[in-house]
Amino acid sequence: MKFKIIFTKTFEKNLKRLTITEQKQVAEQLKILQINPYHPSLRTKKTKGFEGLFECSVNMDIRIPWPYEGSDIITLDIGHHSIVDKL
């Protein structure tokens, strides 16, 4: 089953702030996320302190937090490791 990924304006805005190399890494990880949100390379985990919120890793520094909405994944934001602290 493929998940539909919905991009928020915040995600799109902050994605543009990343380097080209980081943007390419994001694109690859989003392909994996769409097919298997728990693929080992994503290091997906529940976000502490938030009900129903998950986060995955693009690399060792960049994170994408998201909730599920049915079978959709809503990308709330993207950024460096501290991004989750700003939610």
Residue frames relative to the residue before (quaternion, step in Angstrom):
aa qw qx qy qz dx dy dz
M 1.0000 0.0000 0.0000 0.0000 0.00 0.00 0.00
K 0.2572 -0.7512 0.5885 0.1522 3.56 -0.89 0.93
F 0.3288 -0.7173 0.5813 0.1988 3.53 -1.02 0.85
K 0.3738 -0.6764 0.5798 0.2579 3.55 -1.15 0.63
I 0.1976 -0.7749 0.5910 0.1059 3.57 -0.83 0.98
I 0.1446 -0.7820 0.6048 0.0415 3.53 -0.78 1.12
F 0.2456 -0.7941 0.5467 0.1010 3.55 -0.74 1.11
T 0.3144 -0.7312 0.5744 0.1912 3.56 -0.85 0.99
K 0.6499 -0.5056 0.3923 0.4101 3.57 -1.27 0.33
T 0.6195 0.5449 -0.3379 0.4529 3.60 1.04 -0.77
F 0.6405 0.5162 -0.3216 0.4690 3.58 0.95 -0.88
E 0.6822 0.4993 -0.2930 0.4466 3.58 0.80 -1.02
K 0.6499 0.5207 -0.3125 0.4571 3.59 0.98 -0.87
N 0.7341 0.4272 -0.2431 0.4685 3.58 0.83 -0.97
L 0.5464 0.5864 -0.3981 0.4463 3.60 1.20 -0.40
K 0.6545 0.5255 -0.3074 0.4483 3.59 0.99 -0.85
R 0.6349 0.5431 -0.3264 0.4421 3.60 1.19 -0.48
L 0.5853 0.5768 -0.3729 0.4309 3.59 1.23 -0.29
T 0.5932 -0.5564 0.4317 0.3901 3.56 -1.25 0.37
I 0.6665 -0.4833 0.3758 0.4254 3.58 -1.26 0.31
T 0.6384 0.5268 -0.3222 0.4595 3.59 0.96 -0.86
E 0.6659 0.4899 -0.2982 0.4772 3.59 0.93 -0.89
Q 0.6336 0.5307 -0.3327 0.4542 3.60 1.00 -0.79
K 0.6365 0.5130 -0.3259 0.4747 3.59 1.05 -0.73
Q 0.6258 0.5252 -0.3276 0.4744 3.58 1.05 -0.78
V 0.6270 0.5345 -0.3268 0.4629 3.58 1.00 -0.84
A 0.6540 0.5244 -0.3203 0.4412 3.59 0.85 -0.95
E 0.6638 0.4987 -0.3038 0.4673 3.59 0.94 -0.87
Q 0.6912 0.4749 -0.2868 0.4631 3.58 0.88 -0.90
L 0.6169 0.5387 -0.3527 0.4526 3.62 1.07 -0.61
K 0.6019 0.5464 -0.3561 0.4609 3.59 1.10 -0.66
I 0.6634 0.4867 -0.2933 0.4869 3.55 1.00 -0.87
L 0.6334 0.5467 -0.3256 0.4403 3.59 0.94 -0.91
Q 0.6490 0.5396 -0.3109 0.4370 3.56 0.96 -0.86
I 0.7222 0.4237 -0.2327 0.4947 3.58 1.04 -0.75
N 0.8089 -0.0451 0.0866 0.5797 3.58 0.91 -0.97
P 0.2618 -0.8101 0.5041 0.1454 3.62 -0.05 1.25
Y 0.7291 0.3994 -0.2413 0.5007 3.61 1.19 -0.34
H 0.2513 0.7586 -0.5499 0.2430 3.58 1.16 0.57
P 0.5799 -0.6358 0.3807 0.3386 3.62 -0.87 0.90
S 0.6428 0.5447 -0.3432 0.4152 3.62 0.98 -0.70
L 0.6404 0.5315 -0.3241 0.4498 3.61 1.20 -0.41
R 0.1888 -0.8058 0.5298 0.1853 3.59 1.19 -0.54
T 0.1124 0.8311 -0.5301 0.1249 3.58 0.95 0.94
K 0.1001 0.7769 -0.6175 0.0715 3.53 -1.07 0.81
K 0.5467 -0.5563 0.4898 0.3896 3.54 -1.28 0.32
T 0.4114 -0.7068 0.5214 0.2435 3.54 -1.03 0.80
K 0.4390 -0.7151 0.4826 0.2512 3.56 -0.67 1.14
G 0.8096 0.2826 -0.2154 0.4672 3.55 -1.02 0.85
F 0.7208 0.3556 -0.2289 0.5492 3.59 1.28 0.00
E 0.3573 -0.7335 0.5400 0.2068 3.57 -0.77 1.01
G 0.8637 0.1096 -0.0869 0.4842 3.58 -0.84 0.99
L 0.5776 0.5697 -0.3859 0.4391 3.59 1.22 0.36
F 0.1217 -0.7843 0.6075 0.0327 3.53 -0.97 0.94
E 0.1012 -0.7714 0.6186 0.1099 3.55 -1.28 0.22
C 0.1202 -0.7639 0.6283 0.0852 3.52 -1.20 0.59
S 0.4443 -0.6886 0.5170 0.2472 3.51 -1.31 0.43
V 0.3246 -0.6943 0.6072 0.2093 3.52 -1.09 0.80
N 0.7377 -0.0997 0.0809 0.6628 3.54 1.08 -0.88
M 0.7535 -0.3845 0.2372 0.4776 3.62 -1.12 -0.25
D 0.7416 0.4020 -0.2215 0.4893 3.62 1.19 -0.24
I 0.7551 0.3986 -0.2100 0.4764 3.62 0.95 -0.82
R 0.1087 -0.8040 0.5845 0.0086 3.54 -0.92 1.03
I 0.1698 -0.7354 0.6448 0.1211 3.53 -1.32 0.51
P 0.1514 -0.7823 0.5971 0.0927 3.62 -0.59 1.10
W 0.0966 0.8053 -0.5796 0.0788 3.57 -1.05 0.76
P 0.2467 -0.6896 0.6447 0.2190 3.54 -1.34 0.39
Y 0.4457 -0.6135 0.5575 0.3379 3.53 -1.31 0.21
E 0.0549 -0.7366 0.6705 0.0696 3.55 -1.18 0.59
G 0.7663 -0.1419 0.0338 0.6257 3.53 0.12 1.34
S 0.7554 -0.2962 0.2403 0.5328 3.58 -0.65 -1.08
D 0.5344 0.6022 -0.4121 0.4266 3.58 1.24 0.40
I 0.2535 -0.7107 0.6332 0.1722 3.54 -1.26 0.54
I 0.1752 -0.7893 0.5841 0.0724 3.58 -0.70 1.13
T 0.2332 -0.7773 0.5672 0.1404 3.61 -0.38 1.17
L 0.2748 -0.8037 0.5095 0.1374 3.57 -0.42 1.23
D 0.7838 -0.1177 0.1459 0.5920 3.55 0.97 -0.87
I 0.1313 -0.7478 0.6345 0.1449 3.54 -1.34 -0.06
G 0.3239 0.7482 -0.5376 0.2150 3.53 -1.00 0.73
H 0.7392 -0.3986 0.3051 0.4491 3.49 -1.36 -0.13
H 0.7971 -0.3971 0.1718 0.4212 3.53 -1.27 0.54
S 0.6900 0.4979 -0.2872 0.4398 3.62 0.96 -0.79
I 0.3759 0.7549 -0.4731 0.2550 3.64 1.26 -0.05
V 0.6416 0.5429 -0.3279 0.4315 3.57 0.98 -0.80
D 0.6117 0.5634 -0.3478 0.4330 3.60 1.11 -0.64
K 0.6833 0.5052 -0.2755 0.4494 3.60 1.19 -0.53
L 0.5101 0.6623 -0.4183 0.3552 3.60 1.25 -0.12
